[in-house]
Amino acid sequence: MFRFLPILLDLFLVLGLGFILQSHTNQKNFRIDLIGLGLFVFIVYSAYHWRSFLKDKRQYWSLFLTTLLTCFVFIKIAEYDPIQVLPQKLGIKLVSIVWLSFIVLTFRKLSENNFSIIGPFLAIVPAVSFINFMAYPSVPIAIALAMGARNLQFSSKPKISTFYIPLVAILFLIGRDWWDDFALQRGVLVLEAFLFYHLISIWDRQKLLFFLKSCILFFILNSIFILWKIADDPNFHITSYHEDVYLIPVSLLASNALLVAGLAVVFWFEPKQSQWQKLLIVVAIISTLMFLGITISRNSILSFLVFAVLLFLFIQSPKNKYYASSILVVLLLIGVYFLIKSEKSIFNLGSSAVRISIWSFYILSTIQTHPFFGFGMFPENKIPFSFSEIPDSTSAFYIRDYINNFESFPLAHNLYVQAFGSFGIFGSLFIVLWIGNLFFKNRYSFLPVLKSNLALSCLLFVWGIHELYDFNSLEISNLFLLVGILGLFKWPSEKGIEEFTMVRKHTVFIVLVCFLSIVCFRFSLVDHYTLKYNKYVTPHSFEFYLPKESQIKIPEEPIQNRSPLEYRFLGSKYFFLNLAVDRTIDTQSKLIANCFSEEVLPAICYSKLIQYQSSQNLFPEHKSLFVYFLSLYDPFEIYKRDSL
């Protein structure tokens, strides 16, 4: 049976890609153009190399699947395009042409086996590199994992301590957070990053370097359009503070620039690089430094300076020290200039006070309400409702001000506090013990490996400090770059292999593919209905969706009402989409009644109940009672009517 597994998997991939490419989109013309462009590139290349095509059909089949996956990634990027430099999505079309050409050139350069392994991950580079937004990036990543793993030969059996224990823990988190779309998306991304690490651990170093350099190349392509947009904006001042840059959060833009800059500097010291690769690295460093200046992110700028100082201290060559010291002096002068001219002073500790207040509230809320296993992978939307009464303190004032000012749930801005809120005392202790156990088992090889990879070690050390004051490790544009950096560390093989008596590797592969298929089906179906009915609703930070223009508008094709089990499978986002779209009295009453049994936070249910009561003018004498119940579950008054 297992010998037919590659054929069955290919058939499954084609059907799956065909299904999601036909799902609803707000870019119908763009979808037709891009799929046509992808097929045109594939057909022209195959026709030009027709002898090779007839001889190696399996090889071209991998290129065909990779082309379809690339088209799907760019279609999903086009559905949310914060940088619109050129009309009619021409900017994304130009980037897609360049990227499809790059994939074809890679296919021409690599052997069949190498391309079938790395090609699918080149297709998802636009989803995992830089700051492109996508509703469910885990869907194309899951497809790439299945495509990239189907031809791999694992030389050793998965170990219980490094594979099965963390895998079971991640699956437990995903199962617990199934209802919460935002938490589920994070959990699935962590699972995919975990599987990606185990795939690249058996790659040779050159494959992984090629993937990471491809991420840097795409970073440069995207940078061109963002910098173009900035250059055309007469009101943009580089020394002014920006909460976002054309809908891109500056903290995410700065942290991604920091990581790419550090990675580019590390690659500069790699041996046997062509002049084109060195030019690519120089352009990447210049682009990232420009973004650090534009965002004026003090945390990311200081982190990069610390990274430069550490490299200066550890680089032994006098010539390299001379170059490093010159670059460091220039960076310091530029940093001093921005410090003087910028509206955002490094000595302004107001944001630090807000962060410390949020940290203390996260820790206190977790200990008092969910001490054992925390709030799940998305604690931000649960922390504000963990108390029935909020004490009149400075911390509460800062948090309330944060919620009102940014119109979002309070972010921890600290990876470790965020992790404590997500996993609780036992979960955090489990992670610490698991990491400690890995360090203990590799105690004799740990320091030699770090010393042989000094530049990478410095980068990870600086990033660990950076995350004390920010939270960007789980952002899609950073997560897979970090996993790739970890993959560059090669640990010596162990002499003994742990006993393996659980299941065969083919069975594990099938189970994981089936599980990711179920998750992808859920995400794709929710995304399909979200795009189909987006003209009837307005996204809202606290309530998922609100009816557009607050009027009852019946869709031409009513959204399907589902059973409680189906709502449980599709999750909170679909449930509240249905609640916002279907404005009939009967459906509204049923869904609000179901809300109290499905939703883990009663505050939003009471909010919807009050909205329904006010719109229908039902039982006005009981409104004060409903408001009282709402206040019991909503201490920060997030859902108070005059606050929305």
N, C-alpha and C positions, 0 to 999 in steps of 0.2 A: 504493500500500500504506500509506504513512504517514498518509493521511487517515483510515484506519480505526483508527489507533493509539489514540486516546482511548477508542473503544468496546471494543477488545480489552483495554485496560488496565483499564477499569471491570469488565469481565467477570472478569478475572484477580483483581482486588481483592475482588470479592464471593466468588468461590470460595475465595480465600486466607483471608479473614476467617471464612467459614463453616467452613473446616477447623480453624483454630486455636480458634474458639469451641467446637468440639465435642471438642477434646482433653481428656485426663483432667485433673481438678482436684480439690482437696480441699475445694472450696466449691460443691458441686453445687446446693444449694438457693439459695445466694447468686447463682450464675450465672443460674438461672432467674428469680429475682426481678429482677435488674439488667437482663437483656435485656428482660424484660417491661416494666420501668419505662422503659427507653430507647425501646422501640417505642411505648409508651403516650404518652409526651411527643411523639414525632414524629407519631403519628396524630392526636392532639388538636389540635396546632398546624396540621397540614395541613388537617384538617376545618374548623377555624375560619377559615382563609384559603383556602377551597376554590377560589375564583375565581383567586387567584394560583397555586394548585397546578396547575390545569388549563392555565393560560397558560404557566407556566415550569417544566415538568417537570424539565428539566435542572438547574435551580437546586435543587429539592427533592431530587433524586437526590444531589447533593453533601452536603446536610444529612443524608440517610439514611446514607450511608457514614461521615460524621463521627460520627453517633450510635453506629453499630456499633463504630467504633474507640474511642470514649470508653468504652463498656461493656466492651470487651476490656481496656482499661488498668485500670479499677477492679477487674475480676475478678482480674487478675494481682497488683494491690496487696493485695487481700483474702487471697490465698494466703499472704502473709507480712505479718501485721499486728502490729507491736510495740506499738502503742498501742490497747488495747482498753478504751475508757472505758465504752461501752455494750454490752450483750449482743447476740448474734446479728448481729454486724457492723453494728449500727445506726449507728454513727458514720460508717463509710464510705458507707452508704446515704444518710445525710443530706448528706454532702459531694457525693456523686454527683448527688443531686437538684438541689442548688444549681448544680453545674457544668453539668449538662445544660440547666438553665434559662438559665444565662449564655450558653451556646452558641446557644440558640434566640434570645435577645435580640440577640446579635451578628449572627446570620443576618438578623434583622428589620432591623437598622440598616445593614448593609453591602450593597453591590451584589452581584450574582451572581458577577462575576469576582473581586471582592475576597474574598468568603467562600470560594470554591473554592481560593484561594491560602493564606489564613491560617487557615481553619477547621480543617483537619487538624492544624495545629500547636497550636491551642487544645485539641484532643482529647488530645494527648500532654503537655500542661503538667503534669498530675499525675505523670507519669513523669520529667520533667526538672526539676521545681521542688521544692525542699525535700528531705526525707530519706526519702521513701517507698522501700521496698526491693522489688525485682523481680528475678527470676532472670535474665531476658534482656530488659532494656529496649530493646535494639537492634531487637527485632522490631517493636513498634508505631512506633518512630521511622522505620524503613525504609518502613513502609506510609504514614506521613505524608509522607515525602519524595516517594514516587511520586505520591501524591494532590495534593500541593502544587505539583509541577513539571509536571503534565500539561497545564495550561492557560497556563503561562508562555511569554512570547515574549522570547527573549534578543536584545538589541539588538546585541551584539558577539560575535565568535567567541572561544571559550576560548583563552587564551594558553598557550604551551608552558611558560614559566617559572613561571607562577602556578597553572596547572591540571594539565597533563599530567605534569610532573616530580614534584611532590608526590603526585599520584594514583598513579603507578607505584611510588613509594617506599612508600606506605601499603599498596598491594596486595602488594608484596613482603613486608612485615612480616606481613601477614595470612596469606599462604601459608606463611611460615616457622613461624608459631605455630599452625598449624591443629590440631595434636594437643592443645595445652594450652588448655583451655576458658577459663581466667581471662585468659590472654594474648590469646586470640582475641577475647574479648568487648571488651577494651580497644581492640584494633586496629580492630574494626568500629565502635566508638563514635567513634574518631578519624576514621575514614572518613566516618561520617554527620555529624559536626560540620563536617568539611571541606566536604561537599556542602551542608550547611545554610548555611554562610557564603556560598557562591556563589549560593545562592537568595536570601538576604536582601540580597545586594549589589545586586540589581535591584529590591528593594522600595522604595517611597517611605518616608520617615522615619516617617510616622504609623503605617504598618502595623507596623513594628518596635517603635515605642514602645508600641503596643497589645499586642503579644505580650509584651514585657517587663513591662508593668504587669499583665498577666494572670498572669504568674508570681508577682508580688508579691501579687496577690489570693489566689492559691491558697496561698501561704506563710502568709497570715493565717488562712485557713480551717483549715489543719493546725495552726497554732499554738494555736488555740482549744482543740483536744482535748488537745494535749500539756500546756498550762498547766492545763487542767481536771484531767488525771490527776495532775499535781504537786500541785495544791491539795487533792486528796482523799487524798493520801498523808501520814498523820501523822508518818511517820518521815523524811520528806524535809526536809533542812535546806539552805537556799540557800547557806550559807557553807561547806558540806562539800565535799570533793573527790569527784567521781563519775567512775569510769572509763567508765561509760555511763549514759545516762538512758533507762531502760526499753528496753534493747537497742539504743539508738542511740549510736554512738561519739561522745563529746563533742567530739573534734577535728573530725569532720564536721559536727556540729550547729553548733559555733562558727564554723567557716569559712564555712558557708553563711549563717549569720546576719550575718557580717561583709560578705559580698558583697551580700546583699539590703539591708542597712543603707546601704552605700555607694551602691548603685544608687538607693535611695529618696531619699537626700539629693541626688543629682544631679538626679533628676526634679523635686525641689522648685523648682529654678531654671529649669525648662522654662516657656516662655511659654504663655499661653492655656489654662490649666487650670481646670477647674470646681472648685467647693467640695468636691464628692464625691471628686474625684481627690486634692485636697490632704488631705482627711480620711483617705483610704486610705494616703497616704504617711506621715502622722503615726502612724497605728496600726501600720504596718509598722516604723517606726523604734523605737517603744516596745517592740514584740514582740521585735525583734532584740536590743535592749539588754538585755532581760530574759534572753534565752538566753545572751548573753555573760556575764552575771552568774552564771547557773545553772551553766554549764560551767566557769567560772573558767579559761578558756583564755588564758594569759598572752600567747601569740603573737597571737591574734585581738584581744584587748582593746587591746594596745599598737598593733597595726596600725590599729585604728579611731581611736585617739587621734592617731596620726600623720596619718591622713587628715583628721581634723577640724582639726588645726593647719595642714596645707597649704591646706585650703580657706580658713581664716581669713587666711592670708597672701596668697592670690591673689584673694579677693573684693574688688572695688574699691569697691563701694557702702558709704558710712559706715553706713547703716541696716542693711545685711546684716552688716557687721562687728560692729555692736552686738549683733545677735541671735546671731551666731556665737560671740562672746566669752562671752556669757551661757551659752549651751549648753555651751561648752567648760569653763567653770568648774564647772558642775554635774556634767559627766562626770568631771572630775578629782576632785571631792569624793567622788563615788560610787566611783570607782576606788580612792581612798585608804581608804575604808571597807572595801571588800572585801579590800584588801591587809592590813589590820589584823586583820579578823575571820576571814579564810579560813585553812583548814588548809594551803593550797597557796601558799607564799610565793614572791614573784617572785625572791627572792635565793637560792632553793634551786636549785643548779646541777647536781643529780644527773641530771636528765633530759637536760641538755646534754651531760654526759660520755657518756651512753649513745648519744646521737645522733652525736656526733663519732666514737665508736668504730665505729658502724655505717657512717658515711660512709667512713672510712678502709678498712674491710673491703670495702665495695662497690667502691671505686676500685681497690684492690689486687687483688681477685678478678677484676675485669674485665680489667685490664692483663695479668695472668698467665695467664688461662685462655681468655678470649674477647676479645682486644684489638681486633679489627677491627670486628665488627658487634654485639658485646654478647650479652646473654642473651635478648633478645626483650622483648616488652611486659610480661611479668610476671617480672622477675628475682628477686623475693623468694623464690620457691620453688626457685631454682637456686643462689643465692649460697651458702647453707650447705653445699652439696655440691661446691663448686668446688675444694676442697683435700682431699688424702688425709690430711694431718696439720695440726692447728691448733696454732700455737705457744702456749706458756704465757704469755700476755700479759694486760694489763688489758682490752684490747679484746675478746679472746676471752671473758674472764670476763663482761663486760657483755652480750655477744651471747648467751651461753649462759643468763645470768640472764633476758634478755628472752624467749627462746624458752620457758623453763620457766614464767615468771610469766604471760605473756599467752597461752600455748599457741597460738602462731602463728609464722609465719616473720617474720624481722626486717624491718620496714618502714624505708625510708630516711629518711622524714620530711624530705625535701629533693627538690624537683622536679628540680633540675639534676643532683644525684647520681643520682637515679632514672633520668633520661634517659641519663646516661653509662653506667649499668649496662645499660640497654635497647638502646642503639645502638652502644656501643663508641667507639673513637677515630675511625674513618672515618665512621661514622654521625653522631656528634656534630659532626665537622668539616663534614660535608655540610650539616647543619642550620644551623650558624653561617654558612657561606659562602652558603647560599641566602637566609637572612634578611639578611645583609650586602649581597647583590646587590640585594635589594628596597629596602633603605634607600638604596643608592647611586643606583638608578634614580629614586627619589623624593626625592633629597636637597634639592631646591629647594622642594618642597611639604611636606616632613616637619614642619619647625618651624612653619610657618603653620597646618597642620592641628591640631597639638598645642595651639597657642595659642588657636585658635578653639574648642577642646573641653577647656578647662583642668580642669574637674571630672572628666571621664572620664579624662583623662591622669593626674591625681592618683590616681584609683582604681586604674588599671592599674599605676601605679608602686608603690603600696602593696602591691597583690596580688603583684607580682613579688618584693618584699622578704619578704612573708609566706611565700611558697613556699620561701624559703631555710631555713625552720625547720619546714616542714610539707610535706605532699604531698596536695593536694586538688583540683588542677586537672583531673584525669581522673576525679574522682568525678562521677557522672551529675547530681547536684544542682547542680554548679557549672559543668560543661563548657559547656552550652548557654547559660547566662547570660553566661559569658565571651565566647563567640562572638557573642552578641547585642550585648554592649558594643563589641566590635571592629567590628561592622557599623554602629554609630552613627557611626563615623568615615567621613566621605565624602571620598574622594580625588578631586582634579580629573582629568577624563578625559584620557587621553594622546592626543597628536595623531596619532602613528603607531601602527599595529597590526601586531603581529608576523605574519610569514608563516604561513599556516595551510594545510598541505597534507596533514594526516593523515587524519581521517575526519569525516563530517558529524555535526552535533549530534544528529540523531535516532538515529544508530547508537550514539553514546556513551551516550545515554539508555537505549536498549534493552539495551546491554551491562551498564550499571550496575544496571538493574532486574533483569536475569536473575541477576547475581552476588549482589545482596542477597536475591533470592528463594531462591537455594541456601543462603545463610547462614541465613536465617530458617527454612527447612525443617529444617536441621540443629538449630538451637537449639530449635525448637518440638518436634521429635521427642524430643530428649534431655529436655526439660522434661516432656513427656507421660509418658515412662517413669519419670522421677524421681518424679513425683507419684503415679503408679500403684503403685509399689513402695515408697513411703516408709514404710509401716508395717512393713516387714521390715528396714529398715536405720536406722542412726543416723549423721547427718553427723559428719564428723571433720575437723579442720583439716589434719592431715598425711596422712591416708589416704583422703580423699574420703568413704568410707562404711565402717562396720563393721556386721556382722550384729547385729541388735537382741538384747540380752541374751545375746550370745555363744552362741547355741544354733542348731542346725541346724533351720531352719524352711522347708519347701518351700512356695512360693506355690501358691495354687489354680490360677492360670494361669502356668506357668513363663515366665520371660523368654526371649526368642528368642536363640539362639546365632547368631552371625554370622561371616562370613568375615573374614580379616585386612584386606581392602580396605574392608569395611563398618566395621570397628572404626576404621580409620584415618580414614574420613570422619566418623564420629560422635564421635571424640575420646576423651580420657582419662576424662572424667566418666562417660560411658556405659560405658566398658570396666570401670572399677572398681565401678560400680553393678552390672553383671552379675556381677562377681567376688564381691560381697558378698551378692547375692540368691540366686544359684544355688549351693547348698551341696552338690550332688552331687559325688562323688569324681572322676568322669570329667571333668566340666566344670571343676572346680577345677584339676585337673592340667594340662588343656589351656590354660586361661587364664593360669595362672602361667608356663607355658612360653612362651606368646605375649608375656607381659609384658616379658621380656628383649629381645624383638625390636621391640616397639612403644614402650615407655617410654624416654625419654631419660635418666632418672635410675635407675640400677640399685638404689639404696638401698631404694626402696619395693618393688621386686620381691623382693629378698632378705628384706625384712620379711614379705611375703606368703608366701614360701617357708617361712620359719621357723614362721609361724602354721600353715600347712598341715601341716608335718611334726609339730608338737607335737600338733595336734588328731587326726591319724591315727596318731601314734606310729610313724612310718616312719623307718627308718635313724637311730635315736637316736645311734649312734656317729659320725655325720657332722654332728651339730648344732654342735659346736664349730668345725668347718670353715666352715659357713654363717655362723656368728656372726663369724668372722674376716673373711670376704669382706664382710659387712655393715659391719664397722668400717672397711674400706678406703674405702668410699663414703659413710660417715656419721660424719664427724669430731666433730660436736656431739652424737652419740648421740641423735638425734631419734627413731629407730626402734628403739632398744634396748628390749627387752621390758619391763623394769621401769620404763621412763621414760614409757610410754604409759598 
